[in-house]
Amino acid sequence: MNDIEGLSFFVDVDGNLIKINNNSSIEEFSKNYVEKLGIDLKEIYSKIQSINPKYENINLNYTNLLIDILGYVLYNNRGVIPHIIAPEQNINSREVSFKQFDTISRLLIKNKQPEYLLCELFLTDGKYEKITINEIIDEINETQKKEDTHFKKLALTNRK
C-alpha cells in the first residue's frame, strides 16, 4: 500500500487492489478491465434480465458490472473526499467481504481520511443504514462473545 495517495482503486472480493489509471475515466478503465477478463457485458445484462425482469431498466455499464455483478468495491479518490461505492445487494446479493472492508479501512488510514466513510460500504437499497464504526465494533465483539460462550459449552460437554 505504498504510494496510494490521490489514487482510485477497485477492491476485489479478496481485498486485492486494482489501480485505476488516472489518465482515463473510471468507466473507460472498467471497460478495458472487463474486456481483459473476457466478460461480455450484453450477455451478463441479458442473464440478469431473464432471471429478474424488474431489472430490465437498470443502468448496467462496465463500472456497474464490476461493482454489482462481480462484487468489487470502488474507492474513487478523485475528489476532495473519496467516494466509496459498494455492490447493491438487491441486484446480485453481493455483500462487502471482510477483506474488502479491511482494505478500504487501510486506504482511508493511509490517506488520512475519516473513518465514517466506511459507512458507505453498508447500503440498503441505495440508502445509508444508520450505522457507525463503534456499532460495527460492538457487533463484532458481541458475536465473538457468543462464539466464545458456545465453544466453552462445547468444551464442557465434551469433558463429561
OpenMM code with the backbone's topology and positions (N, CA, C; nanometers):
from openmm import Vec3, app, unit

residues = "MET ASN ASP ILE GLU GLY LEU SER PHE PHE VAL ASP VAL ASP GLY ASN LEU ILE LYS ILE ASN ASN ASN SER SER ILE GLU GLU PHE SER LYS ASN TYR VAL GLU LYS LEU GLY ILE ASP LEU LYS GLU ILE TYR SER LYS ILE GLN SER ILE ASN PRO LYS TYR GLU ASN ILE ASN LEU ASN TYR THR ASN LEU LEU ILE ASP ILE LEU GLY TYR VAL LEU TYR ASN ASN ARG GLY VAL ILE PRO HIS ILE ILE ALA PRO GLU GLN ASN ILE ASN SER ARG GLU VAL SER PHE LYS GLN PHE ASP THR ILE SER ARG LEU LEU ILE LYS ASN LYS GLN PRO GLU TYR LEU LEU CYS GLU LEU PHE LEU THR ASP GLY LYS TYR GLU LYS ILE THR ILE ASN GLU ILE ILE ASP GLU ILE ASN GLU THR GLN LYS LYS GLU ASP THR HIS PHE LYS LYS LEU ALA LEU THR ASN ARG LYS".split()
positions = [
    Vec3(0.0819, -0.1199, 0.0000),
    Vec3(0.0000, 0.0000, 0.0000),
    Vec3(0.0859, 0.1258, 0.0000),
    Vec3(0.1947, 0.1204, -0.0682),
    Vec3(0.2795, 0.2385, -0.0791),
    Vec3(0.2347, 0.3229, -0.1979),
    Vec3(0.2559, 0.4519, -0.1887),
    Vec3(0.2261, 0.5445, -0.2981),
    Vec3(0.0814, 0.5340, -0.3466),
    Vec3(-0.0130, 0.5463, -0.2562),
    Vec3(-0.1540, 0.5345, -0.2937),
    Vec3(-0.2316, 0.6654, -0.2796),
    Vec3(-0.1655, 0.7697, -0.2300),
    Vec3(-0.2360, 0.8952, -0.2088),
    Vec3(-0.2879, 0.9513, -0.3402),
    Vec3(-0.4155, 0.9917, -0.3372),
    Vec3(-0.4767, 1.0532, -0.4533),
    Vec3(-0.5154, 0.9579, -0.5643),
    Vec3(-0.4963, 0.8288, -0.5428),
    Vec3(-0.5295, 0.7299, -0.6456),
    Vec3(-0.6651, 0.6667, -0.6178),
    Vec3(-0.7262, 0.6164, -0.7233),
    Vec3(-0.8530, 0.5445, -0.7107),
    Vec3(-0.8284, 0.3972, -0.7404),
    Vec3(-0.9111, 0.3128, -0.6784),
    Vec3(-0.8937, 0.1679, -0.6919),
    Vec3(-1.0290, 0.0977, -0.6973),
    Vec3(-1.0280, -0.0203, -0.7567),
    Vec3(-1.1316, -0.1193, -0.7320),
    Vec3(-1.0701, -0.2155, -0.6314),
    Vec3(-1.1525, -0.2686, -0.5425),
    Vec3(-1.1082, -0.3697, -0.4468),
    Vec3(-1.1895, -0.4951, -0.4755),
    Vec3(-1.1221, -0.6024, -0.5167),
    Vec3(-1.1958, -0.7252, -0.5473),
    Vec3(-1.2382, -0.7949, -0.4183),
    Vec3(-1.3145, -0.9030, -0.4297),
    Vec3(-1.3706, -0.9695, -0.3118),
    Vec3(-1.2648, -1.0274, -0.2191),
    Vec3(-1.1443, -1.0482, -0.2708),
    Vec3(-1.0348, -1.0982, -0.1872),
    Vec3(-0.9527, -0.9854, -0.1248),
    Vec3(-0.9969, -0.8594, -0.1463),
    Vec3(-0.9286, -0.7453, -0.0869),
    Vec3(-0.8111, -0.6939, -0.1686),
    Vec3(-0.7919, -0.7463, -0.2891),
    Vec3(-0.6820, -0.7014, -0.3750),
    Vec3(-0.7148, -0.5672, -0.4394),
    Vec3(-0.6139, -0.4814, -0.4495),
    Vec3(-0.6301, -0.3505, -0.5115),
    Vec3(-0.6072, -0.3589, -0.6617),
    Vec3(-0.6949, -0.2939, -0.7371),
    Vec3(-0.6781, -0.2804, -0.8806),
    Vec3(-0.6716, -0.1304, -0.9075),
    Vec3(-0.5528, -0.0824, -0.9357),
    Vec3(-0.5308, 0.0613, -0.9529),
    Vec3(-0.5966, 0.1108, -1.0811),
    Vec3(-0.6727, 0.2194, -1.0669),
    Vec3(-0.7374, 0.2809, -1.1821),
    Vec3(-0.6426, 0.3853, -1.2388),
    Vec3(-0.6134, 0.3725, -1.3656),
    Vec3(-0.5237, 0.4639, -1.4339),
    Vec3(-0.5817, 0.6051, -1.4286),
    Vec3(-0.5042, 0.7011, -1.3776),
    Vec3(-0.5516, 0.8394, -1.3669),
    Vec3(-0.5699, 0.9075, -1.5016),
    Vec3(-0.5180, 0.8483, -1.6089),
    Vec3(-0.5293, 0.9083, -1.7421),
    Vec3(-0.6606, 0.8733, -1.8111),
    Vec3(-0.7412, 0.7888, -1.7495),
    Vec3(-0.8681, 0.7501, -1.8115),
    Vec3(-0.9820, 0.7693, -1.7125),
    Vec3(-1.1031, 0.7744, -1.7662),
    Vec3(-1.2200, 0.7816, -1.6785),
    Vec3(-1.2385, 0.6458, -1.6114),
    Vec3(-1.3155, 0.6443, -1.5055),
    Vec3(-1.3398, 0.5168, -1.4358),
    Vec3(-1.4133, 0.4202, -1.5280),
    Vec3(-1.5098, 0.4701, -1.6058),
    Vec3(-1.5849, 0.3835, -1.6972),
    Vec3(-1.4939, 0.3292, -1.8077),
    Vec3(-1.4055, 0.4123, -1.8608),
    Vec3(-1.3117, 0.3674, -1.9644),
    Vec3(-1.2176, 0.2594, -1.9090),
    Vec3(-1.1666, 0.2827, -1.7880),
    Vec3(-1.0813, 0.1827, -1.7231),
    Vec3(-1.1596, 0.0527, -1.7030),
    Vec3(-1.2837, 0.0654, -1.6535),
    Vec3(-1.3684, -0.0521, -1.6277),
    Vec3(-1.3908, -0.1322, -1.7550),
    Vec3(-1.4191, -0.0633, -1.8646),
    Vec3(-1.4424, -0.1303, -1.9932),
    Vec3(-1.3189, -0.2112, -2.0337),
    Vec3(-1.2020, -0.1492, -2.0278),
    Vec3(-1.0779, -0.2197, -2.0641),
    Vec3(-1.0521, -0.3388, -1.9726),
    Vec3(-1.0774, -0.3206, -1.8430),
    Vec3(-1.0535, -0.4279, -1.7461),
    Vec3(-1.1493, -0.5455, -1.7696),
    Vec3(-1.2780, -0.5144, -1.7916),
    Vec3(-1.3778, -0.6197, -1.8160),
    Vec3(-1.3443, -0.6945, -1.9448),
    Vec3(-1.3029, -0.6228, -2.0471),
    Vec3(-1.2656, -0.6876, -2.1740),
    Vec3(-1.1451, -0.7793, -2.1548),
    Vec3(-1.0486, -0.7373, -2.0706),
    Vec3(-0.9331, -0.8237, -2.0416),
    Vec3(-0.9766, -0.9511, -1.9699),
    Vec3(-1.0819, -0.9399, -1.8866),
    Vec3(-1.1350, -1.0580, -1.8173),
    Vec3(-1.2139, -1.1483, -1.9125),
    Vec3(-1.2472, -1.0968, -2.0308),
    Vec3(-1.3215, -1.1753, -2.1292),
    Vec3(-1.4698, -1.1855, -2.0989),
    Vec3(-1.5247, -1.0839, -2.0338),
    Vec3(-1.6664, -1.0849, -1.9965),
    Vec3(-1.7446, -1.0017, -2.0969),
    Vec3(-1.8568, -1.0563, -2.1449),
    Vec3(-1.9432, -0.9869, -2.2392),
    Vec3(-2.0545, -0.9164, -2.1620),
    Vec3(-2.0509, -0.7836, -2.1608),
    Vec3(-2.1483, -0.7039, -2.0853),
    Vec3(-2.2916, -0.7326, -2.1296),
    Vec3(-2.3157, -0.7418, -2.2608),
    Vec3(-2.4510, -0.7659, -2.3118),
    Vec3(-2.5040, -0.9022, -2.2661),
    Vec3(-2.4173, -1.0019, -2.2646),
    Vec3(-2.4575, -1.1361, -2.2209),
    Vec3(-2.4964, -1.1358, -2.0727),
    Vec3(-2.4154, -1.0699, -1.9906),
    Vec3(-2.4448, -1.0601, -1.8470),
    Vec3(-2.5766, -0.9862, -1.8261),
    Vec3(-2.5949, -0.8765, -1.8989),
    Vec3(-2.7168, -0.7965, -1.8870),
    Vec3(-2.8386, -0.8795, -1.9233),
    Vec3(-2.8293, -0.9590, -2.0290),
    Vec3(-2.9409, -1.0457, -2.0704),
    Vec3(-2.9735, -1.1492, -1.9636),
    Vec3(-2.8701, -1.2082, -1.9036),
    Vec3(-2.8923, -1.3078, -1.7983),
    Vec3(-2.9632, -1.2457, -1.6780),
    Vec3(-2.9198, -1.1263, -1.6400),
    Vec3(-2.9823, -1.0597, -1.5251),
    Vec3(-3.1287, -1.0315, -1.5548),
    Vec3(-3.1577, -0.9847, -1.6751),
    Vec3(-3.2959, -0.9555, -1.7122),
    Vec3(-3.3813, -1.0815, -1.7163),
    Vec3(-3.3245, -1.1922, -1.7639),
    Vec3(-3.4028, -1.3159, -1.7715),
    Vec3(-3.4311, -1.3735, -1.6330),
    Vec3(-3.3384, -1.3542, -1.5404),
    Vec3(-3.3579, -1.4029, -1.4037),
    Vec3(-3.4597, -1.3178, -1.3302),
    Vec3(-3.4529, -1.1879, -1.3483),
    Vec3(-3.5435, -1.0985, -1.2783),
    Vec3(-3.5823, -0.9824, -1.3696),
    Vec3(-3.7012, -0.9898, -1.4314),
    Vec3(-3.7451, -0.8873, -1.5271),
    Vec3(-3.7521, -0.7456, -1.4682),
    Vec3(-3.7629, -0.7330, -1.3370),
    Vec3(-3.7716, -0.5982, -1.2795),
    Vec3(-3.6418, -0.5199, -1.2986),
    Vec3(-3.5350, -0.5880, -1.3358),
    Vec3(-3.4078, -0.5202, -1.3593),
    Vec3(-3.3861, -0.4861, -1.5060),
    Vec3(-3.4916, -0.4880, -1.5846),
    Vec3(-3.4743, -0.4565, -1.7261),
    Vec3(-3.4339, -0.3114, -1.7494),
    Vec3(-3.4579, -0.2261, -1.6518),
    Vec3(-3.4241, -0.0855, -1.6678),
    Vec3(-3.3005, -0.0430, -1.5876),
    Vec3(-3.2266, -0.1374, -1.5327),
    Vec3(-3.1088, -0.0965, -1.4560),
    Vec3(-3.0013, -0.0453, -1.5507),
    Vec3(-2.9231, 0.0470, -1.5010),
    Vec3(-2.8136, 0.1042, -1.5786),
    Vec3(-2.6899, 0.0180, -1.5563),
    Vec3(-2.6692, -0.0775, -1.6438),
    Vec3(-2.5550, -0.1673, -1.6279),
    Vec3(-2.4469, -0.1289, -1.7282),
    Vec3(-2.3510, -0.0516, -1.6792),
    Vec3(-2.2351, -0.0204, -1.7611),
    Vec3(-2.1192, -0.1050, -1.7095),
    Vec3(-2.0008, -0.0814, -1.7591),
    Vec3(-1.8867, -0.1646, -1.7190),
    Vec3(-1.8513, -0.1467, -1.5712),
    Vec3(-1.8631, -0.0240, -1.5219),
    Vec3(-1.8352, 0.0007, -1.3808),
    Vec3(-1.9369, -0.0709, -1.2934),
    Vec3(-2.0661, -0.0634, -1.3311),
    Vec3(-2.1706, -0.1338, -1.2571),
    Vec3(-2.1486, -0.2844, -1.2589),
    Vec3(-2.1008, -0.3361, -1.3721),
    Vec3(-2.0755, -0.4803, -1.3818),
    Vec3(-1.9705, -0.5220, -1.2793),
    Vec3(-1.8621, -0.4451, -1.2700),
    Vec3(-1.7576, -0.4782, -1.1728),
    Vec3(-1.8107, -0.4706, -1.0297),
    Vec3(-1.8913, -0.3703, -1.0020),
    Vec3(-1.9390, -0.3499, -0.8651),
    Vec3(-2.0542, -0.4441, -0.8310),
    Vec3(-2.1634, -0.4350, -0.9067),
    Vec3(-2.2861, -0.5061, -0.8682),
    Vec3(-2.2889, -0.6531, -0.9082),
    Vec3(-2.2180, -0.6892, -1.0121),
    Vec3(-2.2206, -0.8293, -1.0571),
    Vec3(-2.1010, -0.9068, -1.0034),
    Vec3(-1.9814, -0.8509, -1.0138),
    Vec3(-1.8614, -0.9214, -0.9668),
    Vec3(-1.8303, -0.8929, -0.8203),
    Vec3(-1.8975, -0.7938, -0.7613),
    Vec3(-1.8811, -0.7684, -0.6180),
    Vec3(-1.7628, -0.6814, -0.5798),
    Vec3(-1.7056, -0.6077, -0.6748),
    Vec3(-1.5938, -0.5184, -0.6439),
    Vec3(-1.6456, -0.3954, -0.5682),
    Vec3(-1.5564, -0.3298, -0.4950),
    Vec3(-1.5862, -0.2028, -0.4305),
    Vec3(-1.5012, -0.0967, -0.4989),
    Vec3(-1.5640, 0.0173, -0.5309),
    Vec3(-1.4915, 0.1270, -0.5928),
    Vec3(-1.4518, 0.2284, -0.4865),
    Vec3(-1.3245, 0.2581, -0.4805),
    Vec3(-1.2696, 0.3627, -0.3933),
    Vec3(-1.2253, 0.4746, -0.4865),
    Vec3(-1.3146, 0.5718, -0.5077),
    Vec3(-1.2897, 0.6809, -0.6007),
    Vec3(-1.2321, 0.7983, -0.5236),
    Vec3(-1.1043, 0.8217, -0.5389),
    Vec3(-1.0327, 0.9243, -0.4629),
    Vec3(-0.9956, 1.0424, -0.5522),
    Vec3(-1.0810, 1.0741, -0.6484),
    Vec3(-1.0500, 1.1818, -0.7422),
    Vec3(-1.1063, 1.3165, -0.6993),
    Vec3(-1.1827, 1.3206, -0.5929),
    Vec3(-1.2393, 1.4460, -0.5462),
    Vec3(-1.1756, 1.4897, -0.4157),
    Vec3(-1.2394, 1.5852, -0.3498),
    Vec3(-1.1900, 1.6338, -0.2211),
    Vec3(-1.2019, 1.5238, -0.1161),
    Vec3(-1.3159, 1.4565, -0.1147),
    Vec3(-1.3405, 1.3451, -0.0230),
    Vec3(-1.3635, 1.2215, -0.1091),
    Vec3(-1.3003, 1.1092, -0.0754),
    Vec3(-1.3201, 0.9886, -0.1578),
    Vec3(-1.4646, 0.9402, -0.1506),
    Vec3(-1.5068, 0.8810, -0.2585),
    Vec3(-1.6407, 0.8236, -0.2650),
    Vec3(-1.6250, 0.6727, -0.2768),
    Vec3(-1.6934, 0.5999, -0.1919),
    Vec3(-1.6833, 0.4542, -0.1904),
    Vec3(-1.8167, 0.3977, -0.2372),
    Vec3(-1.8113, 0.3131, -0.3394),
    Vec3(-1.9334, 0.2529, -0.3926),
    Vec3(-1.9236, 0.1018, -0.3753),
    Vec3(-2.0190, 0.0475, -0.3013),
    Vec3(-2.0244, -0.0963, -0.2746),
    Vec3(-2.1358, -0.1591, -0.3595),
    Vec3(-2.1324, -0.2916, -0.3758),
    Vec3(-2.2376, -0.3588, -0.4523),
    Vec3(-2.3752, -0.3387, -0.3886),
    Vec3(-2.4751, -0.3195, -0.4740),
    Vec3(-2.6129, -0.3118, -0.4248),
    Vec3(-2.6642, -0.4546, -0.4117),
    Vec3(-2.6951, -0.4946, -0.2903),
    Vec3(-2.7326, -0.6334, -0.2625),
    Vec3(-2.8595, -0.6758, -0.3353),
    Vec3(-2.9474, -0.5808, -0.3657),
    Vec3(-3.0729, -0.6185, -0.4305),
    Vec3(-3.0546, -0.6572, -0.5769),
    Vec3(-2.9385, -0.6341, -0.6346),
    Vec3(-2.9156, -0.6719, -0.7745),
    Vec3(-2.8598, -0.8132, -0.7851),
    Vec3(-2.7578, -0.8452, -0.7087),
    Vec3(-2.6930, -0.9763, -0.7242),
    Vec3(-2.6570, -1.0393, -0.5899),
    Vec3(-2.7183, -0.9934, -0.4836),
    Vec3(-2.6951, -1.0477, -0.3481),
    Vec3(-2.5480, -1.0444, -0.3079),
    Vec3(-2.4729, -0.9495, -0.3598),
    Vec3(-2.3319, -0.9351, -0.3230),
    Vec3(-2.3194, -0.8509, -0.1971),
    Vec3(-2.2358, -0.8943, -0.1068),
    Vec3(-2.2082, -0.8186, 0.0145),
    Vec3(-2.0599, -0.7875, 0.0193),
    Vec3(-2.0255, -0.6823, 0.0899),
    Vec3(-1.8852, -0.6456, 0.1060),
    Vec3(-1.8182, -0.7511, 0.1937),
    Vec3(-1.7069, -0.8051, 0.1464),
    Vec3(-1.6355, -0.9062, 0.2234),
    Vec3(-1.5517, -0.8392, 0.3320),
    Vec3(-1.5127, -0.9179, 0.4321),
    Vec3(-1.4270, -0.8649, 0.5380),
    Vec3(-1.2956, -0.8147, 0.4794),
    Vec3(-1.2423, -0.8872, 0.3814),
    Vec3(-1.1151, -0.8467, 0.3196),
    Vec3(-1.1290, -0.7129, 0.2471),
    Vec3(-1.2426, -0.6914, 0.1831),
    Vec3(-1.2657, -0.5622, 0.1183),
    Vec3(-1.2752, -0.4512, 0.2232),
    Vec3(-1.3505, -0.4783, 0.3290),
    Vec3(-1.3662, -0.3809, 0.4373),
    Vec3(-1.2289, -0.3443, 0.4945),
    Vec3(-1.1458, -0.4442, 0.5182),
    Vec3(-1.0128, -0.4223, 0.5735),
    Vec3(-0.9267, -0.3390, 0.4787),
    Vec3(-0.9305, -0.3696, 0.3500),
    Vec3(-0.8514, -0.2959, 0.2519),
    Vec3(-0.8964, -0.1501, 0.2435),
    Vec3(-1.0274, -0.1278, 0.2394),
    Vec3(-1.0788, 0.0094, 0.2339),
    Vec3(-1.0392, 0.0847, 0.3609),
    Vec3(-1.0467, 0.0169, 0.4760),
    Vec3(-1.0053, 0.0788, 0.6030),
    Vec3(-0.8598, 0.1245, 0.5944),
    Vec3(-0.7756, 0.0383, 0.5415),
    Vec3(-0.6324, 0.0705, 0.5295),
    Vec3(-0.6086, 0.1871, 0.4330),
    Vec3(-0.6861, 0.1913, 0.3238),
    Vec3(-0.6750, 0.3028, 0.2299),
    Vec3(-0.7104, 0.4350, 0.2978),
    Vec3(-0.8186, 0.4327, 0.3750),
    Vec3(-0.8600, 0.5546, 0.4454),
    Vec3(-0.7540, 0.5989, 0.5454),
    Vec3(-0.6987, 0.5049, 0.6205),
    Vec3(-0.5954, 0.5376, 0.7200),
    Vec3(-0.4709, 0.5917, 0.6501),
    Vec3(-0.4292, 0.5233, 0.5444),
    Vec3(-0.3080, 0.5642, 0.4717),
    Vec3(-0.3233, 0.7049, 0.4132),
    Vec3(-0.4446, 0.7374, 0.3669),
    Vec3(-0.4713, 0.8683, 0.3078),
    Vec3(-0.5184, 0.9713, 0.4099),
    Vec3(-0.5151, 0.9324, 0.5399),
    Vec3(-0.5570, 1.0218, 0.6484),
    Vec3(-0.6978, 1.0762, 0.6251),
    Vec3(-0.7889, 0.9837, 0.5901),
    Vec3(-0.9274, 1.0196, 0.5629),
    Vec3(-1.0173, 0.9672, 0.6737),
    Vec3(-1.1324, 1.0312, 0.6948),
    Vec3(-1.2187, 0.9955, 0.8083),
    Vec3(-1.2791, 0.8553, 0.7976),
    Vec3(-1.2839, 0.7886, 0.9136),
    Vec3(-1.3372, 0.6510, 0.9187),
    Vec3(-1.4859, 0.6437, 0.8869),
    Vec3(-1.5595, 0.7535, 0.9087),
    Vec3(-1.7038, 0.7473, 0.8828),
    Vec3(-1.7344, 0.7126, 0.7373),
    Vec3(-1.6367, 0.7293, 0.6484),
    Vec3(-1.6569, 0.6928, 0.5084),
    Vec3(-1.6797, 0.5430, 0.4911),
    Vec3(-1.6384, 0.4638, 0.5901),
    Vec3(-1.6632, 0.3194, 0.5845),
    Vec3(-1.8127, 0.2886, 0.5843),
    Vec3(-1.8923, 0.3804, 0.6357),
    Vec3(-2.0374, 0.3592, 0.6376),
    Vec3(-2.0932, 0.3468, 0.4965),
    Vec3(-2.0209, 0.3993, 0.3976),
    Vec3(-2.0665, 0.3869, 0.2593),
    Vec3(-2.0649, 0.2411, 0.2123),
    Vec3(-1.9971, 0.1546, 0.2856),
    Vec3(-1.9935, 0.0126, 0.2483),
    Vec3(-2.1221, -0.0593, 0.2877),
    Vec3(-2.2046, 0.0047, 0.3687),
    Vec3(-2.3258, -0.0595, 0.4172),
    Vec3(-2.4470, 0.0125, 0.3615),
    Vec3(-2.4894, -0.0314, 0.2444),
    Vec3(-2.6035, 0.0289, 0.1776),
    Vec3(-2.7197, -0.0694, 0.1766),
    Vec3(-2.8387, -0.0171, 0.1874),
    Vec3(-2.9579, -0.0993, 0.1761),
    Vec3(-3.0471, -0.0349, 0.0718),
    Vec3(-3.0642, -0.1013, -0.0405),
    Vec3(-3.1459, -0.0491, -0.1495),
    Vec3(-3.1099, 0.0950, -0.1836),
    Vec3(-2.9804, 0.1236, -0.1865),
    Vec3(-2.9340, 0.2556, -0.2244),
    Vec3(-2.9436, 0.3603, -0.1151),
    Vec3(-2.9821, 0.3216, 0.0044),
    Vec3(-2.9933, 0.4169, 0.1146),
    Vec3(-2.8941, 0.3788, 0.2231),
    Vec3(-2.8437, 0.4801, 0.2936),
    Vec3(-2.7498, 0.4526, 0.4016),
    Vec3(-2.8204, 0.3875, 0.5191),
    Vec3(-2.7571, 0.2874, 0.5753),
    Vec3(-2.8037, 0.2351, 0.7035),
    Vec3(-2.7471, 0.3261, 0.8104),
    Vec3(-2.8189, 0.3408, 0.9190),
    Vec3(-2.7701, 0.4213, 1.0314),
    Vec3(-2.6757, 0.3342, 1.1128),
    Vec3(-2.5479, 0.3383, 1.0783),
    Vec3(-2.4505, 0.2543, 1.1473),
    Vec3(-2.3198, 0.3323, 1.1602),
    Vec3(-2.2552, 0.3177, 1.2729),
    Vec3(-2.1281, 0.3858, 1.2958),
    Vec3(-2.0188, 0.2815, 1.3142),
    Vec3(-1.8965, 0.3271, 1.3119),
    Vec3(-1.7830, 0.2373, 1.3311),
    Vec3(-1.7924, 0.1697, 1.4684),
    Vec3(-1.8302, 0.2467, 1.5708),
    Vec3(-1.8429, 0.1886, 1.7051),
    Vec3(-1.9493, 0.0796, 1.7088),
    Vec3(-2.0585, 0.0979, 1.6359),
    Vec3(-2.1621, -0.0059, 1.6302),
    Vec3(-2.1093, -0.1322, 1.5616),
    Vec3(-2.0292, -0.1134, 1.4595),
    Vec3(-1.9694, -0.2294, 1.3906),
    Vec3(-1.8781, -0.3042, 1.4867),
    Vec3(-1.7927, -0.2293, 1.5582),
    Vec3(-1.7009, -0.2915, 1.6544),
    Vec3(-1.7793, -0.3622, 1.7645),
    Vec3(-1.8845, -0.2977, 1.8162),
    Vec3(-1.9683, -0.3596, 1.9192),
    Vec3(-2.0312, -0.4894, 1.8685),
    Vec3(-2.0782, -0.4874, 1.7433),
    Vec3(-2.1398, -0.6071, 1.6866),
    Vec3(-2.0371, -0.7201, 1.6726),
    Vec3(-1.9163, -0.6866, 1.6305),
    Vec3(-1.8094, -0.7868, 1.6192),
    Vec3(-1.7779, -0.8447, 1.7571),
    Vec3(-1.7651, -0.7570, 1.8571),
    Vec3(-1.7365, -0.8033, 1.9932),
    Vec3(-1.8481, -0.8915, 2.0467),
    Vec3(-1.9718, -0.8541, 2.0225),
    Vec3(-2.0866, -0.9331, 2.0692),
    Vec3(-2.0873, -1.0717, 2.0039),
    Vec3(-2.0599, -1.0750, 1.8738),
    Vec3(-2.0535, -1.2035, 1.8026),
    Vec3(-1.9419, -1.2901, 1.8601),
    Vec3(-1.8271, -1.2285, 1.8891),
    Vec3(-1.7140, -1.3022, 1.9464),
    Vec3(-1.7510, -1.3601, 2.0831),
    Vec3(-1.8213, -1.2823, 2.1654),
    Vec3(-1.8635, -1.3309, 2.2971),
    Vec3(-1.9561, -1.4518, 2.2830),
    Vec3(-2.0492, -1.4439, 2.1890),
    Vec3(-2.1424, -1.5546, 2.1671),
    Vec3(-2.0670, -1.6801, 2.1229),
    Vec3(-1.9708, -1.6616, 2.0327),
    Vec3(-1.8921, -1.7765, 1.9860),
    Vec3(-1.8087, -1.8346, 2.0996),
    Vec3(-1.7480, -1.7481, 2.1802),
    Vec3(-1.6676, -1.7951, 2.2937),
    Vec3(-1.7533, -1.8754, 2.3910),
    Vec3(-1.8721, -1.8261, 2.4217),
    Vec3(-1.9637, -1.8955, 2.5127),
    Vec3(-2.0027, -2.0307, 2.4550),
    Vec3(-2.0327, -2.0317, 2.3248),
    Vec3(-2.0719, -2.1564, 2.2589),
    Vec3(-1.9594, -2.2603, 2.2671),
    Vec3(-1.8354, -2.2188, 2.2378),
    Vec3(-1.7237, -2.3128, 2.2398),
    Vec3(-1.6893, -2.3585, 2.3820),
    Vec3(-1.7074, -2.2718, 2.4815),
    Vec3(-1.6861, -2.3125, 2.6198),
    Vec3(-1.7860, -2.4194, 2.6596),
    Vec3(-1.9133, -2.4016, 2.6201),
    Vec3(-2.0163, -2.5009, 2.6497),
    Vec3(-1.9835, -2.6328, 2.5816),
    Vec3(-1.9355, -2.6259, 2.4580),
    Vec3(-1.8987, -2.7484, 2.3854),
    Vec3(-1.7831, -2.8186, 2.4569),
    Vec3(-1.6850, -2.7420, 2.5009),
    Vec3(-1.5695, -2.7993, 2.5695),
    Vec3(-1.6115, -2.8676, 2.6987),
    Vec3(-1.7024, -2.8037, 2.7740),
    Vec3(-1.7517, -2.8637, 2.8998),
    Vec3(-1.8318, -2.9892, 2.8727),
    Vec3(-1.9104, -2.9885, 2.7664),
    Vec3(-1.9911, -3.1058, 2.7310),
    Vec3(-1.9018, -3.2227, 2.6916),
    Vec3(-1.7956, -3.1936, 2.6176),
    Vec3(-1.7047, -3.2992, 2.5718),
    Vec3(-1.6202, -3.3588, 2.6832),
    Vec3(-1.6039, -3.2879, 2.7956),
    Vec3(-1.5248, -3.3387, 2.9066),
    Vec3(-1.5980, -3.4467, 2.9837),
    Vec3(-1.7280, -3.4444, 2.9780),
    Vec3(-1.8074, -3.5402, 3.0597),
    Vec3(-1.7999, -3.6790, 3.0077),
] * unit.nanometer
topology = app.Topology()
chain = topology.addChain("A")
for resn in residues:
    res = topology.addResidue(resn, chain)
    for name in ("N", "CA", "C"):
        topology.addAtom(name, app.Element.getBySymbol(name[0]), res)
